[in-house]
């Protein structure tokens, strides 16, 4: 099991536009790590690919917690009737957490296995994680972030 301790507290005073800008920059950071993971998979270094995922796990969890705590609060308070897509996107955090908590160590173990089928399955699972995480970030940037900004502006006193 990965040690998943999120040490940073949520800053409820950070302005939403600044937070979204920071979250987007975190997506860029995560993408650079996803490229490293891709490269390791292509080089058949599954153990290092899984280690990279494990290394960024806490940051991914903090990122997801902040999105749910801050962005969804704004959306639910100010744009509840437009929230269904954003809710579905935030629910994807569940599979991310499940993967980080349950699959990373299994993949690392499979990387040293003499069973080639287990090794290939680990590669497939890692590739799916990378592809799904990229899709998730894109959905956040195209749907959740703009709705949060629009609904936050609508909810401000005039």
C-alpha positions in Angstrom: 0.0 0.0 0.0 1.1 3.5 -0.8 1.5 5.9 2.1 -1.2 8.5 1.2 -0.8 11.4 3.6 -1.9 14.8 2.3 -0.2 17.3 4.4 -1.3 20.6 2.9 -4.5 22.2 4.1 -7.1 23.6 1.8 -6.8 27.4 1.5 -10.4 28.6 1.5 -9.2 32.2 1.2 -7.5 31.6 -2.2 -9.5 33.4 -4.9 -11.2 31.0 -7.2 -9.6 32.5 -10.4 -6.1 32.1 -8.9 -6.9 28.6 -7.7 -8.0 27.5 -11.1 -4.9 29.0 -12.6 -2.8 27.0 -10.1 -4.8 23.8 -10.8 -4.1 24.2 -14.5 -0.4 24.6 -13.8 -0.6 21.4 -11.7 -2.2 19.7 -14.7 0.9 20.7 -16.7 3.1 19.3 -14.0 1.1 16.0 -14.0 1.3 15.9 -17.8 5.1 16.0 -17.6 5.0 13.1 -15.2 2.6 11.2 -17.5 5.1 11.6 -20.3 7.7 10.1 -18.0 5.4 7.2 -17.2 4.6 6.7 -21.0 8.4 6.7 -21.7 9.0 4.1 -19.0 6.2 1.9 -20.3 7.6 2.0 -23.8 11.0 1.1 -22.4 9.4 -1.8 -20.6 10.4 -0.3 -17.2 7.0 -0.9 -15.5 8.6 -0.7 -12.1 9.8 2.9 -12.7 6.5 3.9 -14.3 4.7 2.7 -11.2 7.2 4.4 -8.9 6.6 7.7 -10.7 2.8 7.3 -10.2 3.5 6.5 -6.5 5.8 9.6 -6.2 3.0 12.0 -7.4 0.2 10.2 -5.6 -0.1 12.6 -2.6 -0.1 15.6 -5.0 -2.8 14.1 -7.1 -4.9 13.4 -4.0 -4.5 16.9 -2.7 -5.4 18.3 -6.1 -8.6 16.2 -6.2 -9.6 17.1 -2.7 -9.2 20.8 -3.4 -11.2 20.6 -6.5 -14.0 18.8 -4.7 -13.9 21.1 -1.7 -13.7 24.4 -3.4 -14.9 24.2 -7.0 -17.9 22.0 -6.4 -19.0 24.2 -3.5 -19.1 27.2 -5.9 -20.9 25.2 -8.6 -23.5 23.7 -6.2 -24.1 27.1 -4.5 -24.4 29.1 -7.7 -25.1 26.8 -10.7 -26.7 23.7 -9.3 -28.9 23.3 -12.4 -25.8 23.1 -14.6 -23.8 20.8 -12.3 -24.5 17.3 -13.6 -21.5 17.1 -15.9 -19.2 18.6 -13.3 -20.5 16.1 -10.7 -19.7 13.2 -13.1 -16.2 14.5 -13.7 -15.6 14.9 -10.0 -16.8 11.4 -9.4 -14.0 10.2 -11.5 -11.7 11.0 -8.6 -13.0 7.8 -7.1 -11.3 5.6 -9.7 -8.1 7.7 -9.4 -8.1 7.2 -5.6 -8.8 3.5 -6.0 -6.0 3.1 -8.5 -3.5 4.9 -6.3 -4.5 3.0 -3.2 -4.9 -0.5 -4.7 -3.2 -0.8 -8.1 0.3 0.8 -7.8 1.8 -1.8 -5.5 0.3 -4.6 -7.5 1.8 -3.1 -10.7 5.2 -2.8 -9.0 5.0 -6.4 -7.9 4.0 -7.5 -11.4 7.0 -5.6 -12.8 9.3 -8.1 -11.1 7.2 -11.2 -11.9 8.4 -13.9 -14.1 4.8 -14.2 -15.4 4.8 -12.4 -18.8 0.9 -12.2 -18.8 1.0 -10.4 -15.4 3.6 -8.0 -16.7 1.7 -7.2 -19.9 -1.5 -6.7 -17.8 0.4 -4.2 -15.6 1.4 -2.3 -18.8 -2.2 -2.2 -20.0 -3.4 -1.0 -16.6 -0.8 1.8 -16.4 -1.6 2.9 -20.0 -5.3 3.1 -19.1 -4.5 5.1 -16.0 -2.4 7.6 -18.1 -5.0 7.9 -20.8 -7.9 8.3 -18.4 -6.1 10.9 -16.3 -5.3 12.9 -19.4 -9.0 12.7 -20.4 -10.0 13.7 -16.9 -7.8 16.8 -16.9 -9.1 17.9 -20.2 -12.7 17.5 -19.0 -12.0 19.6 -15.9 -10.4 22.3 -18.0 -13.2 22.4 -20.6 -16.2 21.9 -18.3 -15.6 22.2 -14.5 -13.2 25.2 -14.5 -15.2 27.4 -16.9 -18.5 26.6 -15.0 -16.8 27.4 -11.7 -15.6 30.8 -13.0 -19.0 31.6 -14.5 -21.0 30.5 -11.5 -18.5 32.2 -9.0 -18.9 35.5 -10.9 -22.7 35.1 -10.9 -22.7 34.4 -7.2 -20.7 37.6 -6.2 -22.6 40.5 -4.8 -23.1 43.2 -7.4 
